[in-house]
């Protein structure tokens, strides 16, 4: 009995020294959207659009996060990525990954095809545009400390193409939530 109590308290002490927000083990999540990858394995809250490389929506990932950083491991390929969430906490992590797989087969075939390109188009819903392009860098302010719900409540999203490139704007109709205008999109 003493041995069990000692083990219990030893574990409690060990976990009390972990920084706030650190998971003791990897958790399984799924890519909520196409996650733009730069420099081979880096994903950032700015979500640079100039890259043609991305982790596709729905990809099963092992995730370990601490503060404003996370390590993502593609379960299928074993490839490891570093994610700069932008702000500390699981609520901000959920802009990039979620616990349930995203099912894009419920969308029309043309929308599914557009999502696979990584670009939004006129007529898409906010959800479809988000799945295609990921979180914007700006939506009534920088989005590093905005939640998914905060972003979805805005009707103008701005994406950064690259550090000195022209930005990409996506405007939504406030009454329908559908894309009514895109500006600066290329490559689709």
Backbone as CSV, one residue per row, in Angstrom:
resi,resn,N_x,N_y,N_z,CA_x,CA_y,CA_z,C_x,C_y,C_z
1,UNK,0.823,-1.185,0.000,0.000,0.000,0.000,0.875,1.260,0.000
2,UNK,1.940,1.248,0.836,2.835,2.401,0.882,3.475,2.646,-0.479
3,UNK,3.841,1.550,-1.157,4.478,1.671,-2.466,3.526,2.350,-3.463
4,UNK,2.253,2.008,-3.467,1.260,2.609,-4.359,1.112,4.094,-4.062
5,UNK,1.061,4.447,-2.780,0.924,5.856,-2.400,2.155,6.639,-2.845
6,UNK,3.351,6.082,-2.627,4.588,6.741,-3.036,4.605,6.941,-4.554
7,UNK,4.218,5.910,-5.319,4.163,6.039,-6.783,3.173,7.108,-7.213
8,UNK,2.022,7.147,-6.561,1.001,8.139,-6.902,1.538,9.552,-6.684
9,UNK,2.131,9.797,-5.515,2.653,11.123,-5.221,3.855,11.475,-6.098
10,UNK,4.668,10.508,-6.445,5.799,10.757,-7.350,5.292,11.211,-8.712
11,UNK,4.270,10.544,-9.219,3.682,10.931,-10.513,3.057,12.312,-10.420
12,UNK,2.361,12.591,-9.330,1.733,13.900,-9.147,2.775,15.008,-9.126
13,UNK,3.886,14.763,-8.445,4.966,15.757,-8.384,5.578,15.961,-9.768
14,UNK,5.830,14.878,-10.491,6.398,14.972,-11.836,5.505,15.815,-12.739
15,UNK,4.208,15.542,-12.744,3.300,16.280,-13.620,3.106,17.714,-13.173
16,UNK,3.324,18.017,-11.911,3.177,19.398,-11.448,4.289,20.290,-11.978
17,UNK,5.422,19.679,-12.413,6.527,20.472,-12.948,6.414,20.712,-14.447
18,UNK,5.466,20.053,-15.119,5.283,20.295,-16.551,4.706,21.683,-16.750
19,UNK,5.167,22.434,-17.757,4.609,23.748,-18.024,3.125,23.640,-18.359
20,UNK,2.396,24.690,-18.052,0.959,24.720,-18.354,0.715,24.483,-19.833
21,UNK,-0.245,23.641,-20.161,-0.588,23.384,-21.554,0.185,22.246,-22.178
22,UNK,1.111,21.611,-21.449,1.877,20.513,-22.017,1.093,19.223,-21.845
23,UNK,0.923,18.511,-22.923,0.280,17.209,-22.859,1.325,16.177,-22.487
24,UNK,0.954,15.237,-21.624,1.885,14.197,-21.213,2.162,13.229,-22.354
25,UNK,1.265,13.143,-23.334,1.459,12.238,-24.461,0.864,12.847,-25.721
26,UNK,1.219,12.264,-26.848,0.662,12.725,-28.104,-0.821,12.391,-28.147
27,UNK,-1.597,13.291,-28.753,-3.025,13.062,-28.939,-3.294,13.007,-30.432
28,UNK,-4.322,12.279,-30.815,-4.692,12.187,-32.220,-5.663,13.306,-32.575
29,UNK,-5.320,14.026,-33.617,-6.153,15.086,-34.183,-6.192,14.869,-35.692
30,UNK,-6.982,15.704,-36.367,-7.072,15.698,-37.824,-6.913,17.131,-38.315
31,UNK,-6.253,17.302,-39.453,-6.092,18.640,-40.023,-7.477,19.213,-40.303
32,UNK,-7.778,20.364,-39.713,-9.071,21.025,-39.870,-9.192,21.664,-41.262
33,UNK,-8.037,21.938,-41.854,-7.976,22.635,-43.130,-6.669,22.229,-43.809
34,UNK,-6.453,22.698,-45.020,-5.157,22.508,-45.670,-4.142,23.360,-44.913
35,UNK,-3.137,22.719,-44.345,-2.137,23.419,-43.542,-0.917,23.736,-44.404
36,UNK,-0.679,25.004,-44.664,0.424,25.449,-45.518,1.767,25.222,-44.836
37,UNK,2.680,24.553,-45.538,3.983,24.188,-44.989,5.071,24.986,-45.697
38,UNK,5.926,25.628,-44.918,7.070,26.353,-45.474,8.353,25.712,-44.959
39,UNK,9.438,25.955,-45.662,10.765,25.455,-45.276,10.754,23.947,-45.006
40,UNK,9.904,23.213,-45.698,9.892,21.762,-45.601,9.097,21.160,-44.465
41,UNK,9.017,21.867,-43.316,8.317,21.258,-42.187,7.772,22.270,-41.180
42,UNK,7.617,23.521,-41.586,7.190,24.566,-40.656,5.833,25.118,-41.061
43,UNK,4.927,25.219,-40.094,3.593,25.784,-40.296,3.463,26.933,-39.306
44,UNK,2.929,28.051,-39.754,2.816,29.212,-38.884,1.416,29.801,-38.927
45,UNK,1.027,30.491,-37.867,-0.285,31.124,-37.803,-0.463,32.133,-38.939
46,UNK,0.627,32.684,-39.474,0.527,33.625,-40.599,0.014,32.896,-41.838
47,UNK,0.320,31.599,-41.941,-0.239,30.746,-42.986,0.105,31.257,-44.387
48,UNK,1.394,31.413,-44.644,1.886,31.947,-45.918,1.300,31.159,-47.092
49,UNK,0.681,31.848,-48.023,-0.014,31.218,-49.142,0.878,30.969,-50.357
50,UNK,2.081,31.544,-50.394,2.947,31.372,-51.560,3.408,29.924,-51.723
51,UNK,3.394,29.174,-50.643,3.824,27.784,-50.733,2.751,26.931,-51.392
52,UNK,3.170,26.006,-52.209,2.228,25.074,-52.847,2.160,23.773,-52.058
53,UNK,2.977,23.667,-50.998,3.013,22.462,-50.185,2.062,22.620,-49.002
54,UNK,1.214,21.626,-48.802,0.355,21.663,-47.628,-0.008,20.263,-47.171
55,UNK,-0.334,20.172,-45.884,-0.880,18.947,-45.325,-2.370,18.992,-45.646
56,UNK,-2.903,18.018,-46.369,-4.312,18.078,-46.766,-5.278,17.981,-45.582
57,UNK,-6.399,18.672,-45.726,-7.475,18.599,-44.743,-7.803,17.133,-44.462
58,UNK,-8.059,16.831,-43.197,-8.431,15.479,-42.810,-7.277,14.555,-42.499
59,UNK,-6.033,15.006,-42.724,-4.872,14.165,-42.435,-4.831,13.849,-40.936
60,UNK,-4.647,12.575,-40.621,-4.569,12.126,-39.225,-3.186,12.456,-38.683
61,UNK,-3.146,13.139,-37.538,-1.895,13.636,-36.973,-1.783,13.315,-35.483
62,UNK,-0.587,12.955,-35.056,-0.281,12.913,-33.627,0.163,14.322,-33.276
63,UNK,-0.388,14.866,-32.212,-0.097,16.252,-31.847,0.351,16.317,-30.393
64,UNK,1.446,17.034,-30.186,1.906,17.363,-28.841,2.122,18.870,-28.838
65,UNK,1.463,19.546,-27.907,1.642,20.990,-27.881,2.018,21.477,-26.498
66,UNK,2.735,22.601,-26.501,3.167,23.270,-25.275,3.165,24.758,-25.559
67,UNK,2.309,25.467,-24.874,2.239,26.906,-25.077,1.759,27.238,-26.479
68,UNK,2.562,28.001,-27.204,2.174,28.444,-28.540,2.847,27.630,-29.653
69,UNK,3.420,26.504,-29.310,4.081,25.636,-30.296,3.480,24.242,-30.232
70,UNK,3.523,23.543,-31.364,3.055,22.154,-31.400,3.928,21.365,-32.359
71,UNK,4.038,20.091,-32.085,4.689,19.157,-32.996,3.580,18.296,-33.588
72,UNK,3.546,18.209,-34.909,2.563,17.399,-35.618,3.311,16.279,-36.322
73,UNK,2.815,15.065,-36.199,3.401,13.928,-36.898,2.307,13.288,-37.733
74,UNK,2.525,13.244,-39.054,1.587,12.592,-39.956,1.607,11.100,-39.634
75,UNK,0.473,10.558,-39.197,0.402,9.161,-38.772,0.749,8.219,-39.922
76,UNK,0.351,8.567,-41.132,0.575,7.696,-42.293,2.028,7.697,-42.766
77,UNK,2.632,8.886,-42.856,3.979,8.991,-43.420,5.088,9.073,-42.368
78,UNK,4.733,9.470,-41.149,5.734,9.649,-40.097,6.452,10.986,-40.153
79,UNK,6.149,11.814,-41.160,6.804,13.128,-41.296,6.402,14.028,-40.126
80,UNK,7.383,14.757,-39.597,7.173,15.638,-38.449,7.181,17.097,-38.897
81,UNK,6.275,17.873,-38.309,6.135,19.296,-38.613,6.136,20.082,-37.303
82,UNK,6.573,21.329,-37.388,6.503,22.254,-36.257,5.442,23.288,-36.577
83,UNK,4.530,23.511,-35.638,3.445,24.484,-35.810,3.605,25.617,-34.814
84,UNK,3.697,26.846,-35.327,3.676,28.046,-34.496,2.218,28.479,-34.429
85,UNK,1.548,28.167,-33.329,0.117,28.431,-33.173,-0.157,29.926,-33.112
86,UNK,0.771,30.686,-32.560,0.604,32.134,-32.446,0.259,32.570,-31.037
87,UNK,-0.604,31.817,-30.356,-0.988,32.119,-28.977,-1.024,30.803,-28.199
88,UNK,-0.943,30.900,-26.909,-0.859,29.718,-26.067,-2.239,29.188,-25.693
89,UNK,-2.447,27.890,-25.904,-3.680,27.253,-25.471,-4.330,26.411,-26.539
90,UNK,-5.029,25.365,-26.086,-5.681,24.441,-27.008,-6.754,25.117,-27.857
91,UNK,-7.397,26.156,-27.339,-8.437,26.848,-28.092,-7.869,27.454,-29.386
92,UNK,-6.600,27.849,-29.375,-5.955,28.397,-30.567,-5.439,27.276,-31.471
93,UNK,-5.016,26.172,-30.869,-4.599,24.996,-31.637,-5.737,24.513,-32.529
94,UNK,-6.974,24.633,-32.062,-8.146,24.142,-32.786,-8.431,24.914,-34.076
95,UNK,-7.685,25.978,-34.345,-7.780,26.639,-35.658,-7.149,25.764,-36.736
96,UNK,-6.247,24.896,-36.327,-5.461,24.087,-37.252,-5.869,22.611,-37.268
97,UNK,-6.186,22.074,-36.101,-6.512,20.651,-35.979,-7.727,20.470,-35.072
98,UNK,-8.463,19.373,-35.307,-9.618,19.048,-34.468,-9.634,17.550,-34.198
99,UNK,-10.435,17.138,-33.243,-10.483,15.744,-32.806,-11.216,14.818,-33.782
100,UNK,-12.147,15.355,-34.571,-12.911,14.522,-35.507,-12.455,14.801,-36.933
101,UNK,-12.414,13.777,-37.784,-12.009,14.008,-39.178,-13.007,14.926,-39.900
102,UNK,-12.480,15.733,-40.795,-13.311,16.616,-41.615,-13.731,15.834,-42.853
103,UNK,-15.010,15.821,-43.127,-15.545,15.073,-44.265,-15.949,16.046,-45.371
104,UNK,-15.088,16.200,-46.378,-15.430,17.128,-47.465,-16.296,16.464,-48.539
105,UNK,-16.529,15.163,-48.428,-17.359,14.479,-49.430,-18.817,14.934,-49.368
106,UNK,-19.194,15.661,-48.325,-20.557,16.193,-48.225,-20.755,17.427,-49.109
107,UNK,-19.652,17.968,-49.634,-19.723,19.136,-50.507,-19.844,18.687,-51.965
108,UNK,-20.368,19.559,-52.840,-20.414,19.220,-54.269,-19.011,18.925,-54.812
109,UNK,-18.939,18.119,-55.862,-17.659,17.684,-56.448,-16.765,18.863,-56.835
110,UNK,-17.351,19.930,-57.417,-16.525,21.072,-57.825,-15.903,21.775,-56.621
111,UNK,-16.617,21.822,-55.498,-16.075,22.427,-54.277,-14.965,21.533,-53.713
112,UNK,-15.181,20.218,-53.725,-14.144,19.290,-53.264,-12.866,19.484,-54.082
113,UNK,-13.020,19.582,-55.396,-11.858,19.774,-56.276,-11.153,21.091,-55.951
114,UNK,-11.924,22.142,-55.692,-11.354,23.447,-55.363,-10.609,23.387,-54.027
115,UNK,-11.161,22.692,-53.059,-10.499,22.530,-51.759,-9.148,21.842,-51.957
116,UNK,-9.089,20.843,-52.823,-7.832,20.123,-53.073,-6.763,21.017,-53.708
117,UNK,-7.157,22.129,-54.339,-6.173,23.056,-54.903,-5.588,23.987,-53.843
118,UNK,-6.309,24.145,-52.721,-5.844,25.044,-51.665,-6.262,26.479,-51.849
119,UNK,-7.243,26.731,-52.721,-7.709,28.094,-52.983,-9.227,28.188,-52.839
120,UNK,-9.701,29.337,-52.377,-11.134,29.604,-52.276,-11.631,30.193,-53.594
121,UNK,-12.946,30.112,-53.810,-13.534,30.734,-54.992,-14.891,31.318,-54.636
122,UNK,-15.362,32.223,-55.463,-16.660,32.849,-55.269,-17.725,31.761,-55.188
123,UNK,-18.629,31.914,-54.211,-19.709,30.963,-54.007,-19.476,29.994,-52.866
124,UNK,-18.229,29.821,-52.446,-17.927,28.924,-51.322,-18.494,29.501,-50.024
125,UNK,-18.817,28.626,-49.078,-19.192,29.061,-47.738,-17.919,29.408,-46.971
126,UNK,-18.083,30.039,-45.814,-16.913,30.338,-44.974,-16.190,29.052,-44.594
127,UNK,-16.954,28.027,-44.228,-16.337,26.763,-43.845,-15.508,26.187,-44.988
128,UNK,-16.061,26.201,-46.196,-15.346,25.662,-47.358,-14.095,26.467,-47.660
129,UNK,-14.191,27.795,-47.593,-13.025,28.653,-47.837,-11.948,28.411,-46.783
130,UNK,-12.365,28.268,-45.527,-11.420,28.011,-44.438,-10.725,26.666,-44.641
131,UNK,-11.498,25.647,-45.000,-10.921,24.326,-45.230,-9.890,24.396,-46.361
132,UNK,-10.205,25.137,-47.411,-9.310,25.243,-48.566,-8.025,26.008,-48.236
133,UNK,-8.156,27.152,-47.573,-7.014,28.056,-47.406,-6.434,28.109,-45.998
134,UNK,-7.153,27.585,-45.022,-6.685,27.645,-43.643,-6.993,28.985,-43.011
135,UNK,-6.482,29.218,-41.809,-6.774,30.477,-41.123,-6.086,31.659,-41.803
136,UNK,-6.807,32.778,-41.927,-6.182,33.977,-42.494,-5.229,34.607,-41.484
137,UNK,-4.358,35.475,-41.956,-3.438,36.192,-41.073,-4.126,37.393,-40.425
138,UNK,-5.180,37.886,-41.081,-5.875,39.081,-40.591,-7.373,38.924,-40.812
139,UNK,-8.167,39.304,-39.818,-9.630,39.340,-39.923,-10.103,40.320,-38.853
140,UNK,-10.127,41.606,-39.192,-10.402,42.658,-38.205,-9.301,42.717,-37.158
141,UNK,-8.108,42.391,-37.540,-6.954,42.355,-36.659,-6.173,41.077,-36.913
142,UNK,-4.952,41.024,-36.388,-4.134,39.818,-36.553,-4.830,38.637,-35.873
143,UNK,-4.717,37.463,-36.477,-5.469,36.306,-35.988,-4.680,35.384,-35.061
144,UNK,-3.441,35.723,-34.718,-2.660,34.824,-33.870,-3.359,34.542,-32.543
145,UNK,-4.135,35.509,-32.038,-4.832,35.300,-30.775,-6.356,35.271,-30.962
146,UNK,-6.798,34.855,-32.144,-8.223,34.664,-32.411,-8.525,33.170,-32.447
147,UNK,-9.720,32.820,-32.032,-10.157,31.426,-32.112,-10.794,31.174,-33.478
148,UNK,-11.075,29.928,-33.753,-11.783,29.559,-34.991,-13.116,30.309,-35.061
149,UNK,-13.865,30.327,-33.955,-15.164,31.019,-33.930,-15.003,32.516,-34.184
150,UNK,-13.948,33.121,-33.623,-13.690,34.548,-33.850,-13.501,34.817,-35.342
151,UNK,-12.683,34.003,-35.985,-12.400,34.182,-37.419,-13.670,33.985,-38.237
152,UNK,-14.435,32.944,-37.914,-15.647,32.647,-38.677,-16.704,33.750,-38.551
153,UNK,-16.596,34.593,-37.531,-17.570,35.682,-37.360,-17.233,36.911,-38.212
154,UNK,-16.073,36.919,-38.853,-15.631,38.068,-39.655,-15.975,37.862,-41.129
155,UNK,-16.186,38.969,-41.845,-16.583,38.891,-43.250,-15.506,39.332,-44.231
156,UNK,-14.324,39.642,-43.737,-13.197,39.955,-44.617,-11.960,39.281,-44.033
157,UNK,-11.391,38.379,-44.814,-10.187,37.673,-44.399,-9.053,38.095,-45.317
158,UNK,-7.882,38.293,-44.737,-6.704,38.650,-45.525,-5.613,37.621,-45.243
159,UNK,-5.081,37.088,-46.329,-3.998,36.100,-46.265,-2.718,36.739,-46.756
160,UNK,-1.604,36.364,-46.174,-0.290,36.812,-46.618,0.236,35.820,-47.652
161,UNK,0.640,36.345,-48.804,1.200,35.490,-49.855,2.626,35.110,-49.495
162,UNK,3.443,36.090,-49.278,4.821,35.944,-48.804,5.212,37.287,-48.207
163,UNK,6.361,37.339,-47.584,6.728,38.522,-46.810,6.508,39.836,-47.567
164,UNK,6.940,39.940,-48.807,6.799,41.203,-49.534,5.864,41.084,-50.731
165,UNK,5.004,40.081,-50.736,4.074,39.879,-51.840,2.725,40.524,-51.573
166,UNK,1.928,40.628,-52.627,0.575,41.170,-52.519,-0.285,40.229,-51.675
167,UNK,-1.084,40.811,-50.798,-1.968,40.019,-49.953,-3.134,39.454,-50.765
168,UNK,-3.818,38.477,-50.186,-4.993,37.863,-50.786,-6.187,38.202,-49.905
169,UNK,-7.232,38.753,-50.486,-8.427,39.098,-49.735,-9.596,38.204,-50.119
170,UNK,-10.359,37.772,-49.130,-11.573,37.000,-49.339,-12.689,37.748,-48.611
171,UNK,-13.719,38.160,-49.363,-14.846,38.874,-48.762,-16.084,37.994,-48.803
172,UNK,-16.837,38.006,-47.693,-18.043,37.196,-47.561,-19.277,38.077,-47.475
173,UNK,-20.368,37.605,-48.047,-21.661,38.275,-47.922,-22.128,38.070,-46.478
174,UNK,-22.396,39.152,-45.736,-22.798,39.006,-44.334,-24.110,38.233,-44.148
175,UNK,-24.983,38.270,-45.131,-26.276,37.590,-44.972,-26.234,36.109,-45.339
176,UNK,-25.349,35.725,-46.263,-25.296,34.319,-46.686,-24.050,33.589,-46.192
177,UNK,-22.995,34.348,-45.845,-21.749,33.723,-45.423,-20.970,33.105,-46.573
178,UNK,-21.301,33.473,-47.800,-20.615,32.923,-48.977,-19.621,33.939,-49.540
179,UNK,-18.559,33.411,-50.159,-17.546,34.265,-50.782,-18.212,35.053,-51.910
180,UNK,-18.057,36.387,-51.856,-18.592,37.231,-52.935,-17.477,37.883,-53.745
181,UNK,-16.255,37.862,-53.187,-15.147,38.484,-53.918,-13.834,37.937,-53.397
182,UNK,-12.920,37.706,-54.334,-11.543,37.365,-53.970,-10.640,38.351,-54.684
183,UNK,-9.562,38.695,-54.047,-8.606,39.615,-54.663,-7.210,39.119,-54.397
184,UNK,-6.419,39.034,-55.457,-5.029,38.633,-55.324,-4.791,37.141,-55.422
185,UNK,-5.827,36.346,-55.703,-5.633,34.900,-55.848,-5.000,34.609,-57.200
186,UNK,-4.019,33.725,-57.192,-3.411,33.263,-58.437,-2.997,31.824,-58.249
187,UNK,-2.723,31.164,-59.332,-2.204,29.807,-59.266,-3.253,28.727,-59.168
188,UNK,-4.496,29.037,-59.463,-5.531,28.005,-59.385,-6.232,27.802,-60.704
